[in-house]
Amino acid sequence: MRAAIPWKSLQSFGSERLDALCQAVGFGAGDTRTVRRTFERMSDSWGHRPLGEKPAWRSDITDDHTPFELSLAMEEGQPEVRFLLEAQGQPTTLRSSWEAGLALNERLRRELGVSLERFERVRALFEPVDARARFGLWHAVCVVPGGAPTFKVYLNPFARGPEGARALVREALERLGCAETWHVLSTRAMRRGCGDTPVYFSLDLSSHRAARIKVYLSHPEALAEELEDVMALGREYVPGEARDFCQQLQGTPGSFTGARSTLTCLAFTSDEPGRPSSVTLHFPIRCHAAHDADALRRIRPLLDTASRGLLERAVAALARRPLEDGVGLIQWVSLRRQGGGRRATFYLATEAYSGAHP
């Protein structure tokens, strides 16, 4: 059974969960305040809502439709705390949430000076007009100890319907001056005839030349060797790492099947649009583990001692039930190599609502 939740609002619940995560991984008081204040600023559109028994809107961010997700990135035991959230309008609809996301963009520009220039070039393309689109605009925040928050947005390639996802992403890349990027994606990253498709399109909210465009690809029932081919597009990739990573997490060889497909994320910059600066592999661990204790058991061999300790403390701080009593606290595990190091990220649900769905 989950512990009773004493918090009165969804925002206060999220703030407490973020505080617990920050403290578990060793963030100081100043950095923890930075994370909390940023979350409170960005969750204003729904933060006043009482938590209640069920969500007001079926947000696609988490399995139980909580409109935010926490994550912990680690490289050689150094933590980065992140969160992803969906701004929501009143009453909450796909359209009102898109408009709430645009309003949050403007607030971030006005109050924190984030750059919306690249977003505005593709905004009209991603405005959701198809009822099958499960979201329009999400915002993500990353904070490292001693650093200022950085921001990015996630847009939906299915905004005009799933059958138009490829054409939409191609046009968006052309508008951003990165037509070469589509050639890489379509000829080298997406398998022919296998249903591979873009599912998320992300932009760093920055005017820096190294600001990234990230395209997330779904690979239904991919084989390890096929994922190896995509990961090998990363300039620092170590052959065999994707295969070992997925097989350790899945527990058996063969194609990686489940309620959620394995994803890859290819990041590009305007300086080199024809080659990804990094490639990340995202594995849906909650679709393969019997429960969260089993998920941790599978993950441990992939981490160094320091990173293993950080993850275990984070999970213990967020869990409100025995780990053996359910699956989904640890939703995704990702891996990439960049800057000479290996970076693992864990996407963590707060389980604000009961009755999670696959």
C-alpha positions in Angstrom: 0.0 0.0 0.0 1.1 3.5 -0.7 1.6 5.8 2.3 -1.1 8.5 2.8 -0.2 11.9 1.2 -0.5 14.8 3.7 0.2 17.5 1.1 -2.8 19.7 0.1 -1.7 20.7 -3.4 -0.1 19.1 -6.4 2.6 21.7 -6.4 3.5 21.2 -2.7 3.6 17.5 -3.3 6.0 17.9 -6.2 8.2 20.4 -4.3 8.5 17.9 -1.4 9.5 15.1 -3.7 12.1 17.3 -5.4 13.5 18.4 -2.0 13.8 14.7 -1.1 15.6 13.9 -4.3 18.0 16.8 -4.0 18.9 16.0 -0.4 19.3 12.3 -1.2 22.0 13.0 -3.8 23.9 15.6 -1.8 22.6 18.9 -3.1 23.3 21.8 -0.7 20.6 24.1 0.6 21.2 26.7 -2.1 21.0 24.3 -5.0 17.9 22.7 -3.5 16.2 26.1 -3.2 17.0 26.8 -6.8 15.4 23.5 -7.9 12.3 24.2 -5.8 11.8 27.8 -6.8 12.2 26.8 -10.5 9.6 24.1 -10.1 7.2 26.4 -8.3 7.5 29.0 -11.0 6.9 26.5 -13.8 4.0 24.6 -12.2 1.8 27.6 -11.5 -0.7 26.5 -14.2 -1.8 23.5 -12.1 0.1 23.9 -8.8 -2.9 25.0 -6.8 -5.0 21.9 -7.6 -5.6 19.6 -4.7 -3.9 16.3 -5.3 -7.1 14.2 -5.1 -7.5 10.6 -6.2 -7.1 11.0 -9.9 -5.5 13.5 -12.3 -7.5 16.3 -13.9 -5.9 15.5 -17.3 -4.4 12.3 -18.7 -0.9 13.7 -19.0 1.4 11.5 -21.1 4.5 12.3 -19.1 4.0 9.5 -16.6 2.1 6.2 -16.6 -0.3 7.4 -13.9 -0.7 10.8 -15.6 1.0 13.0 -13.0 1.9 16.1 -15.0 5.6 16.0 -14.0 8.4 13.5 -13.8 11.7 13.7 -12.0 15.0 12.4 -13.3 18.6 11.9 -12.0 21.5 12.0 -14.4 24.9 10.8 -13.3 28.4 10.8 -14.7 31.2 9.3 -12.6 29.0 9.7 -9.5 28.3 13.4 -10.1 24.5 14.1 -9.9 22.3 16.3 -12.0 18.7 16.8 -10.9 16.1 17.4 -13.6 12.3 17.5 -14.0 9.9 17.5 -16.9 6.5 19.0 -16.7 3.4 19.9 -18.7 1.8 23.3 -18.3 -2.0 22.9 -18.4 -4.9 25.3 -19.1 -8.2 25.5 -17.3 -10.3 23.6 -18.2 -7.5 21.2 -19.4 -7.6 20.2 -23.0 -5.0 19.6 -25.6 -5.5 23.2 -26.9 -5.5 24.9 -23.5 -2.4 23.0 -22.5 -0.6 24.2 -25.7 -1.6 27.8 -24.9 -0.4 27.4 -21.3 2.9 26.1 -22.6 3.3 29.1 -24.8 2.5 31.4 -21.8 5.2 29.6 -19.8 7.6 30.1 -22.6 7.0 33.9 -22.5 7.4 33.9 -18.7 10.8 32.2 -19.0 11.8 34.6 -21.7 10.7 37.7 -19.6 11.9 36.6 -16.2 15.0 34.4 -17.0 16.1 35.6 -20.4 15.7 32.2 -22.2 15.9 32.4 -26.0 12.7 31.5 -27.9 14.2 32.3 -31.4 14.5 28.7 -32.6 11.3 27.7 -31.0 9.4 30.5 -32.9 10.8 29.2 -36.2 9.0 25.9 -35.8 6.1 26.8 -33.4 3.4 26.8 -36.1 4.4 23.4 -37.3 4.0 21.7 -33.9 0.7 23.4 -32.9 -1.4 20.4 -32.1 -4.4 20.1 -34.4 -5.0 16.3 -34.4 -7.0 14.8 -31.6 -4.7 11.8 -31.5 -1.8 14.0 -30.3 -1.3 13.2 -26.6 0.5 16.4 -25.8 1.6 19.7 -27.4 4.4 21.3 -25.4 6.5 20.1 -22.4 9.3 21.9 -20.5 12.4 20.3 -18.9 14.8 21.8 -16.4 18.3 20.6 -15.5 20.3 21.7 -12.5 23.9 20.8 -11.5 25.4 21.7 -8.1 26.5 25.4 -8.2 24.9 26.0 -11.6 21.9 27.9 -12.9 19.0 26.0 -14.4 19.0 25.2 -18.1 15.8 24.8 -20.0 14.5 22.9 -23.0 11.1 22.2 -24.7 9.7 19.0 -26.1 7.3 19.2 -29.1 5.1 16.5 -30.6 5.8 15.1 -34.1 2.3 13.7 -34.0 0.8 17.2 -33.8 -0.8 16.8 -37.2 -1.4 13.0 -36.8 1.0 10.1 -36.6 1.1 9.6 -40.3 2.6 13.0 -40.8 5.4 12.7 -38.1 8.3 12.2 -40.5 7.3 15.1 -42.9 6.7 17.4 -39.9 10.2 16.7 -38.4 11.8 17.1 -41.8 10.2 20.5 -42.3 11.2 21.6 -38.8 14.8 20.7 -39.4 14.8 22.6 -42.7 13.4 25.7 -41.0 16.2 25.4 -38.4 18.8 25.2 -41.2 19.6 21.6 -40.5 18.3 19.8 -43.6 21.3 17.4 -43.4 20.1 16.1 -40.1 17.0 14.6 -41.7 19.2 12.7 -44.2 21.0 11.1 -41.2 17.8 10.2 -39.4 16.0 8.8 -42.4 18.8 6.8 -44.0 20.9 5.7 -41.0 18.9 5.8 -37.8 15.4 4.6 -38.8 15.0 1.0 -40.1 13.1 0.6 -43.3 9.7 -1.1 -43.0 9.9 -1.6 -39.2 7.7 1.2 -37.9 10.5 3.4 -36.6 9.2 6.9 -36.2 10.1 10.3 -34.5 8.1 10.6 -31.2 9.7 13.7 -29.6 11.4 16.8 -30.9 13.4 18.8 -28.4 15.1 22.2 -28.4 17.5 23.8 -25.9 16.1 27.2 -25.0 19.4 28.9 -25.8 21.0 31.0 -28.5 24.4 29.4 -28.0 25.9 27.8 -31.1 26.1 24.5 -29.2 22.4 24.6 -28.4 21.0 21.2 -29.4 18.2 19.9 -31.5 17.2 16.4 -30.3 15.1 13.9 -32.1 13.8 10.9 -30.3 13.1 7.8 -32.4 10.9 4.8 -31.4 12.3 1.4 -32.5 9.5 -1.2 -32.1 10.9 -4.7 -31.4 14.4 -3.8 -32.3 17.2 -6.3 -32.1 20.4 -5.4 -30.1 22.4 -5.3 -33.4 20.0 -2.8 -34.9 20.3 -0.5 -31.8 24.1 -0.9 -32.1 23.9 0.5 -35.6 22.1 3.7 -34.4 24.3 4.2 -31.3 27.4 3.8 -33.5 26.5 7.2 -35.1 27.7 8.8 -31.9 31.4 9.8 -32.2 32.4 8.4 -28.8 30.3 5.2 -28.9 32.0 2.0 -27.5 30.9 -1.0 -29.7 28.9 -3.6 -27.8 27.8 -1.2 -25.1 24.1 -0.9 -26.3 23.8 -4.6 -26.6 25.1 -5.3 -23.1 23.1 -2.4 -21.6 19.8 -3.7 -23.1 20.3 -7.3 -22.4 21.3 -6.6 -18.8 18.1 -4.7 -18.3 15.8 -7.0 -20.3 17.3 -10.1 -18.8 17.1 -12.2 -22.0 18.5 -11.9 -25.5 16.5 -11.2 -28.6 14.3 -8.2 -29.7 13.3 -5.7 -27.1 9.6 -6.1 -26.9 7.2 -4.5 -24.4 4.4 -2.0 -23.9 6.8 0.8 -24.6 9.4 0.6 -27.4 13.1 1.3 -26.9 14.0 4.8 -27.9 17.1 6.5 -29.3 17.8 10.2 -29.0 20.1 11.9 -31.6 21.4 15.3 -30.7 22.6 17.8 -33.3 23.9 21.3 -33.3 23.8 23.9 -36.1 27.6 23.7 -36.3 27.5 20.1 -37.5 24.0 19.2 -38.6 25.2 16.2 -40.5 26.5 14.2 -37.6 25.0 13.8 -34.1 27.0 15.2 -31.2 25.7 12.4 -29.1 23.3 9.4 -29.3 21.4 8.3 -26.2 19.7 4.9 -25.7 16.5 4.9 -23.6 15.2 1.6 -22.2 11.7 1.3 -20.6 12.8 -0.7 -17.6 9.3 -0.8 -16.0 8.0 -2.8 -18.9 10.5 -5.6 -18.2 11.0 -5.7 -14.4 8.7 -7.7 -12.1 8.8 -4.8 -9.6 11.1 -1.9 -8.7 13.4 -4.0 -6.5 13.9 -6.2 -9.6 14.6 -3.1 -11.7 17.3 -2.0 -9.2 18.8 -5.4 -9.2 19.1 -5.3 -13.0 20.6 -1.7 -13.0 23.2 -2.1 -10.3 25.8 -4.0 -12.4 25.8 -1.2 -15.0 26.9 1.5 -12.5 30.1 2.4 -10.7 30.0 2.3 -6.9 29.4 6.0 -6.4 26.6 6.2 -9.0 25.0 3.0 -7.6 24.9 4.7 -4.2 23.3 7.9 -5.6 20.6 5.9 -7.3 19.7 3.8 -4.3 19.5 6.8 -2.1 17.3 8.6 -4.6 14.9 5.7 -5.0 14.7 5.2 -1.2 13.9 8.9 -0.8 11.1 8.9 -3.4 9.5 5.5 -2.6 6.3 5.6 -0.6 5.7 1.9 -0.7 7.9 -1.3 -0.6 9.8 -1.6 -3.9 8.5 -5.2 -4.3 4.9 -3.9 -4.2 4.8 -2.4 -7.7 6.7 -1.4 -10.8 7.0 2.1 -12.3 8.9 4.2 -9.8 11.9 3.8 -12.1 10.4 4.3 -15.5 13.2 4.6 -18.0 17.0 4.2 -17.9 19.2 5.9 -20.5 22.9 5.7 -21.5 25.1 7.8 -23.6 28.8 8.7 -24.0 29.9 12.3 -24.4 32.9 14.3 -23.4 34.9 11.2 -22.6 32.5 9.9 -20.0 29.6 7.6 -19.7 26.3 9.2 -18.6 23.4 7.3 -17.1 20.0 8.9 -16.5 17.1 7.5 -14.5 13.5 8.8 -15.0 11.6 8.6 -11.7 7.8 8.8 -11.2 6.4 10.3 -8.0 3.4 8.0 -8.2 1.1 10.7 -7.2 -1.9 8.7 -8.3 -2.8 5.1 -7.9 -3.7 2.7 -10.8 -0.8 3.3 -13.1 -1.3 2.2 -16.7 1.3 0.8 -19.3 
